[in-house]
């Protein structure tokens, strides 16, 4: 989905988690969203165009 795969390192382009490293852990196909985990306990859904690969 949107060029991202499970296990990819990403960061949101905007919002409170912008610049924070996260890992794609699941795809929500019906809503075309990716579940990204930040650290051990925080996770959020994003559309593919709201993310970029870590380090880009």
N, C-alpha and C positions, 0 to 999 in steps of 0.2 A: 504494500500500500504506500503510495507516494514515495517510493524508493527507499523506505525504511523497513528494516527487518527486526525481528525479536532479537534483543541483545545489543542493538545499535546504541551508541552513546549520542545523546542529543541535548540541546538546550532550547527552551522557548525563545521566540523572537521578541516577546514583550510580556509585560505583567510582572508579578512579584517573583516569579521563578526564573526570569530572564538572566542568563549568565550562570545558572546553576546546572551542574552536570546531572543528567538523568539517563535512565536506561529504558528503552522500549520493552515492555513485558507482555503486551497483549494487543490484539486488534479487535475492535468492536465493528464488525463488518456492516451491520445494519445502519449504523450512524456514521460510518467512514471515519472513525476516530481511533487514535492510538492511546493506550494507557501507558503513561510514563511514570516510573518510580524514582523518587529522589530520596536518597538515604535509605534508612531501614523502615520508615513508617509512613512517609508521605507519598501519595500517588495522585495523579490528575489525568484527565482525558484532554487530548488536543487533536485538532485537525492537522493533517500533514503539512499544510501551508503555514501553520503556526510554529513549526519547529525547524531547526537547522542541525546538521551534524556537528557534533562536538569538534572544535578545532578549526572550523571553516570560517 
